Amino acid sequence: MNLFPRILAAAALATAVACAAEGAPAPERAAARQAARPQAVQSQAVQPEAVQATQPVTKPQKKFKIGIADITPMGEKTEKVGVGFPIIVTFDRDVPDKAAVESVLSVQAEKPVEGAWRWVSPRKVIYRTKTYWQPYQKVLFKAQLSQIPGNHKARNVSRRFAVGAKHVSLVDTRKHVMKVYRNGRLAKKIPISAGRGGLIRNGVDVYLTTSGVHLTMGKKAVETMTSSWLGVTDPKDPRYYKEEIPWAVRISDSGEYVHQSFGDYQYLGRSNQSHGCVRATPAGAKWFYQITQRGDVVKIVGTKRKLQWNNGWSYWQLNWTQWKKGSALRTAQS
C-alpha cells in the first residue's frame, strides 16, 4: 500500500499570504520514523605504548563508534520516489574521518548512473546522481560500517528504494502556467500565479518565487500557513494571517509550495499575486498533489530570485563539477 500521502506534507496561500508553513521545515523527519536506527557497538583495539624493560605494554585505543540515525528515502514498500531524489544519510554523531566513512558507502542501481557523495555537515552526507535516475527501478544503498577501522563491531545497514515515474514540471512565472511532463510527455497544463515580489529583506525580494531546479519534498492535504515567518504573531496586527490551505506540495525549505489558490482564481494564468508560492486551480492542485512523489523535479523560470543549492533539496542547482567537490574521498585524493 502506498503510504506516501499519509506521511508527507505541503501547503497553500491567499493573495496576501506568504508561503510559510506552521512549524519548522523538516521534511526528512517523516522518513526518520521508518529509517533504520542501528546502534554501533563500541570496540577496542590495542596500540604500542612505551617499552619498559623487554616487555611491551599496551592500552586500549580510544573508543570509536559511528552509527546511522536516519536514511532518506524510505524503503521500496513504503514509497516510490522521483527521478531527482537524493540519498540523505545522517549519522548519530559528528564523523571524525569523513573519507573513511564515505569509502564504505555504496549505491547499486538496476539502471546505473554516475553519482557522488557530498558532505553538507559534520554528520550528514548526500548522494546525488550526475543525471536523473532512470524511472521504474530499484536502488540499493549499503553502509558497511563494520569495515571502518576501530568500528568493526558496528552494525551494517542497507536500504532498497524504488524509483517511480519520471515527473518533471516546468513553471513559467512570466506566462503563468505549469506544464507537467510524465515520462517525457505533457500530461497537464495548469494555470498558476507565482510570487508578486515587493518585500526586500537583506537585499532579497522574499516575495518572489525562486527560479531554479526544485525537488518535491513532501505534501499535505491541508497545511496551516501563518505569518510567523515575517515575525508577525499578534492577531491584531493587520499583517497577521493563519490559513488552512489544501493540496500543498513543498518544494523548498524557505516555505515555497505548489498548492491550491485560496480564492482569487481570476489571477490564475494571468498575473503573479502570491508571496512566493505557486498557486494553482483547485482541480490542478489536487491532480498535482495526487501524482506527486518525493523527489519529483519542479523547474521554475522567469524570476530574478535564484534558488540556493542548499534551500531544501535543491542540490541540482550545483553543476556536476561543483557537486563532486564536496566528496571527502576526492578531497583526500587531490
C-alpha positions as CSV (number, residue, x, y, z in Angstrom):
1,M,0.0,0.0,0.0
2,N,1.3,3.4,-0.9
3,L,1.6,5.3,2.4
4,F,3.2,8.4,0.8
5,P,0.1,10.7,1.0
6,R,-0.3,9.9,4.7
7,I,3.3,10.5,5.6
8,L,4.4,13.6,3.6
9,A,3.2,17.2,3.6
10,A,2.9,20.7,2.0
11,A,0.7,23.9,1.8
12,A,-1.0,26.9,0.1
13,L,-1.6,30.7,0.3
14,A,-4.0,33.5,-0.2
15,T,-3.2,36.5,-2.4
16,A,-1.7,38.3,0.6
17,V,-0.5,35.2,2.3
18,A,3.2,34.3,2.3
19,C,4.2,30.7,1.7
20,A,5.4,29.6,5.1
21,A,4.0,26.6,7.0
22,E,3.5,26.4,10.7
23,G,6.4,24.8,12.4
24,A,10.0,24.1,11.3
25,P,10.5,22.8,7.7
26,A,12.0,19.4,8.3
27,P,10.6,17.0,5.6
28,E,13.2,14.4,6.3
29,R,11.8,13.7,9.8
30,A,9.0,11.7,8.3
31,A,11.5,9.3,6.9
32,A,13.3,9.1,10.2
33,R,10.4,7.1,11.7
34,Q,10.9,4.4,9.1
35,A,14.6,4.5,8.7
36,A,17.0,2.0,10.3
37,R,18.4,3.2,13.6
38,P,21.4,0.9,14.3
39,Q,23.5,1.5,17.4
40,A,27.1,0.8,16.6
41,V,28.9,-1.3,19.2
42,Q,31.9,0.1,20.9
43,S,35.1,-1.8,20.0
44,Q,38.6,-1.7,21.4
45,A,42.0,-2.1,19.7
46,V,45.4,-2.0,21.1
47,Q,48.4,0.0,20.2
48,P,52.1,0.0,21.3
49,E,53.0,2.3,24.3
50,A,56.3,3.0,25.9
51,V,58.6,-0.1,26.2
52,Q,59.6,-0.9,29.8
53,A,62.5,-3.4,30.0
54,T,61.9,-6.1,27.3
55,Q,58.0,-6.3,27.7
56,P,55.8,-4.1,25.5
57,V,52.9,-2.6,27.3
58,T,49.6,-2.0,25.5
59,K,46.5,0.1,26.4
60,P,43.0,0.2,24.9
61,Q,42.7,2.6,21.9
62,K,40.3,5.5,22.3
63,K,36.9,4.1,21.8
64,F,35.4,4.9,18.4
65,K,31.9,4.2,17.1
66,I,29.7,5.6,14.4
67,G,26.1,4.6,13.5
68,I,23.3,5.9,11.3
69,A,20.5,7.9,12.7
70,D,18.4,8.3,9.6
71,I,18.3,7.3,5.9
72,T,16.1,9.1,3.3
73,P,14.3,7.9,1.2
74,M,12.1,5.2,2.8
75,G,12.1,1.7,1.7
76,E,10.6,0.2,-1.5
77,K,7.5,-1.0,0.3
78,T,6.7,2.4,1.7
79,E,7.1,4.9,-1.1
80,K,8.2,5.4,-4.7
81,V,10.4,8.4,-5.3
82,G,11.0,10.8,-8.2
83,V,13.9,10.7,-10.6
84,G,15.7,13.7,-8.9
85,F,15.7,12.1,-5.4
86,P,18.9,12.4,-3.3
87,I,20.0,9.8,-0.8
88,I,20.4,11.6,2.5
89,V,22.4,9.8,5.3
90,T,22.6,11.3,8.8
91,F,25.0,9.8,11.3
92,D,24.4,9.6,15.1
93,R,27.4,11.9,15.8
94,D,30.0,14.0,14.1
95,V,32.1,12.0,11.7
96,P,35.8,12.2,12.6
97,D,37.1,10.7,9.4
98,K,34.7,11.5,6.5
99,A,36.8,9.8,3.9
100,A,36.9,6.5,5.9
101,V,33.1,6.6,6.3
102,E,32.4,7.6,2.7
103,S,34.6,4.7,1.4
104,V,32.2,2.1,2.9
105,L,29.0,3.7,1.4
106,S,27.8,2.2,-1.8
107,V,24.9,2.7,-4.2
108,Q,23.8,0.0,-6.7
109,A,21.1,0.8,-9.2
110,E,19.4,-1.6,-11.6
111,K,19.9,1.1,-14.3
112,P,23.2,2.5,-13.2
113,V,24.1,6.2,-13.5
114,E,27.1,8.1,-12.2
115,G,26.7,9.6,-8.7
116,A,28.8,11.2,-5.9
117,W,28.5,12.0,-2.2
118,R,28.8,15.5,-0.8
119,W,29.1,16.3,2.9
120,V,26.8,19.1,4.0
121,S,27.6,19.0,7.7
122,P,29.8,17.1,10.2
123,R,27.2,14.3,10.4
124,K,25.2,14.4,7.1
125,V,26.2,13.3,3.6
126,I,24.1,13.5,0.4
127,Y,24.3,11.3,-2.7
128,R,23.2,12.9,-6.0
129,T,23.4,11.4,-9.5
130,K,25.0,13.2,-12.4
131,T,21.8,12.9,-14.4
132,Y,18.3,11.9,-13.1
133,W,17.6,8.4,-12.1
134,Q,16.0,6.2,-14.8
135,P,12.4,5.6,-13.8
136,Y,10.9,2.3,-12.7
137,Q,13.8,0.7,-11.0
138,K,15.2,-0.4,-7.6
139,V,18.3,1.1,-6.0
140,L,20.2,-0.4,-3.1
141,F,22.1,1.7,-0.6
142,K,24.6,0.0,1.7
143,A,26.7,1.3,4.6
144,Q,29.3,-1.3,5.5
145,L,30.2,0.5,8.8
146,S,32.0,-2.6,10.2
147,Q,34.8,-2.0,7.7
148,I,35.8,1.2,9.2
149,P,39.0,0.8,11.3
150,G,38.1,0.7,15.0
151,N,34.4,0.3,14.2
152,H,34.4,-3.4,13.3
153,K,31.6,-4.4,15.6
154,A,29.3,-1.8,14.2
155,R,26.0,-2.9,12.5
156,N,26.0,-2.7,8.7
157,V,22.9,-1.0,7.3
158,S,21.2,-1.2,3.9
159,R,18.1,0.3,2.3
160,R,16.5,-0.6,-1.0
161,F,14.2,2.0,-2.5
162,A,12.0,2.3,-5.6
163,V,12.1,5.0,-8.3
164,G,8.7,5.6,-9.8
165,A,7.5,7.5,-12.9
166,K,9.5,10.4,-14.3
167,H,7.7,13.6,-13.3
168,V,9.3,16.9,-14.5
169,S,7.2,20.1,-14.1
170,L,8.1,23.4,-15.8
171,V,6.7,26.5,-14.1
172,D,6.9,29.7,-16.2
173,T,6.2,32.6,-14.0
174,R,6.0,35.0,-16.9
175,K,3.4,33.0,-18.8
176,H,1.7,32.0,-15.6
177,V,1.5,28.3,-16.5
178,M,2.8,25.0,-15.1
179,K,3.4,22.2,-17.6
180,V,3.7,18.7,-16.0
181,Y,5.5,16.1,-18.0
182,R,5.1,12.4,-17.2
183,N,7.8,10.1,-18.7
184,G,8.7,12.8,-21.2
185,R,5.1,13.5,-22.4
186,L,3.0,16.5,-21.5
187,A,0.4,15.3,-19.0
188,K,-1.3,18.5,-17.9
189,K,-1.1,22.3,-18.3
190,I,-2.2,24.2,-15.1
191,P,-2.8,28.0,-14.9
192,I,-0.8,29.4,-12.0
193,S,0.0,32.5,-10.1
194,A,3.6,32.9,-8.7
195,G,5.2,35.4,-6.3
196,R,4.5,39.0,-7.0
197,G,7.5,40.5,-5.2
198,G,7.7,43.6,-3.2
199,L,9.2,42.7,0.2
200,I,13.0,43.3,0.3
201,R,15.0,41.8,3.2
202,N,18.8,41.8,3.3
203,G,18.8,42.7,-0.4
204,V,16.5,39.8,-1.4
205,D,12.9,40.1,-2.5
206,V,11.4,37.4,-0.4
207,Y,8.0,37.7,-2.0
208,L,9.4,36.4,-5.3
209,T,9.3,32.7,-6.2
210,T,12.8,31.3,-6.6
211,S,13.9,30.3,-10.1
212,G,15.8,27.0,-10.3
213,V,15.5,23.2,-10.1
214,H,13.4,22.3,-7.1
215,L,12.5,18.9,-5.8
216,T,9.2,18.0,-4.2
217,M,10.0,17.3,-0.5
218,G,6.6,16.3,1.0
219,K,2.9,17.1,0.9
220,K,-0.2,17.5,2.9
221,A,-3.8,17.5,2.0
222,V,-4.2,20.6,4.3
223,E,-1.4,22.7,5.6
224,T,-1.5,25.5,8.1
225,M,0.2,28.7,6.8
226,T,1.0,31.6,9.2
227,S,2.6,35.0,9.2
228,S,5.2,34.0,11.8
229,W,8.0,33.9,9.2
230,L,7.5,37.6,9.0
231,G,7.8,37.9,12.8
232,V,4.1,38.7,12.9
233,T,2.3,36.6,15.6
234,D,-0.2,39.1,17.0
235,P,-3.7,38.5,15.6
236,K,-4.4,42.2,15.9
237,D,-1.6,43.1,13.5
238,P,-3.1,43.8,10.1
239,R,-0.3,41.7,8.5
240,Y,-1.3,38.7,10.6
241,Y,-2.7,35.6,8.9
242,K,-3.3,31.9,9.7
243,E,-4.9,29.9,6.9
244,E,-5.7,26.3,6.2
245,I,-4.6,25.6,2.6
246,P,-5.4,22.4,0.6
247,W,-3.3,20.3,-1.7
248,A,0.1,21.6,-0.7
249,V,3.3,20.2,-2.0
250,R,6.5,21.6,-0.5
251,I,9.4,22.5,-2.9
252,S,11.9,24.3,-0.6
253,D,12.9,24.9,3.0
254,S,12.1,28.6,2.7
255,G,8.4,27.9,2.5
256,E,7.6,27.6,-1.2
257,Y,4.8,25.2,-2.2
258,V,2.7,24.3,-5.2
259,H,-0.8,24.5,-3.8
260,Q,-4.4,25.4,-4.4
261,S,-5.1,29.1,-4.6
262,F,-7.1,30.3,-1.7
263,G,-9.7,32.1,-3.8
264,D,-8.7,34.9,-6.2
265,Y,-8.9,32.5,-9.1
266,Q,-9.2,35.4,-11.6
267,Y,-5.4,35.9,-11.3
268,L,-4.5,32.3,-12.2
269,G,-2.9,32.2,-15.7
270,R,-2.9,36.0,-15.8
271,S,-0.7,37.6,-13.2
272,N,1.6,36.9,-10.2
273,Q,-0.1,37.6,-6.9
274,S,1.3,35.2,-4.3
275,H,4.0,35.8,-1.7
276,G,6.3,33.2,-3.2
277,C,4.3,30.0,-3.7
278,V,3.0,28.6,-7.0
279,R,-0.8,28.8,-6.7
280,A,-3.0,26.6,-8.9
281,T,-6.6,25.9,-9.7
282,P,-8.4,23.6,-7.3
283,A,-8.6,20.8,-9.9
284,G,-5.0,21.3,-11.0
285,A,-3.6,21.5,-7.5
286,K,-5.4,18.3,-6.4
287,W,-4.3,16.4,-9.5
288,F,-0.7,17.5,-8.9
289,Y,-0.9,16.6,-5.3
290,Q,-2.2,13.1,-6.1
291,I,0.6,12.2,-8.6
292,T,3.5,13.8,-6.7
293,Q,6.3,11.6,-5.4
294,R,9.1,13.0,-3.2
295,G,12.0,13.8,-5.4
296,D,9.9,14.9,-8.5
297,V,11.5,17.7,-10.4
298,V,9.9,21.2,-10.5
299,K,11.8,23.7,-12.6
300,I,10.8,27.3,-12.1
301,V,11.9,30.1,-14.6
302,G,11.2,33.8,-15.0
303,T,12.1,35.5,-11.8
304,K,15.2,37.4,-10.7
305,R,15.5,35.5,-7.4
306,K,17.8,32.5,-7.7
307,L,17.2,29.3,-5.7
308,Q,20.1,28.5,-3.5
309,W,21.5,25.0,-3.7
310,N,21.1,24.3,0.0
311,N,17.5,25.5,0.2
312,G,15.7,22.2,0.9
313,W,16.7,19.5,-1.6
314,S,17.8,21.9,-4.3
315,Y,21.0,20.1,-4.9
316,W,20.6,20.2,-8.7
317,Q,21.4,23.9,-8.6
318,L,25.1,22.9,-8.4
319,N,26.7,21.6,-11.6
320,W,28.3,18.2,-11.6
321,T,31.9,19.5,-11.1
322,Q,30.7,21.7,-8.2
323,W,28.8,18.8,-6.6
324,K,31.8,16.4,-6.7
325,K,34.0,18.9,-4.8
326,G,32.0,18.0,-1.7
327,S,33.3,14.5,-1.6
328,A,35.7,13.7,1.2
329,L,37.3,11.0,-1.0
330,R,38.0,13.4,-3.8
331,T,39.4,15.9,-1.4
332,A,41.7,13.3,0.2
333,Q,43.0,12.2,-3.2
334,S,43.7,15.7,-4.5
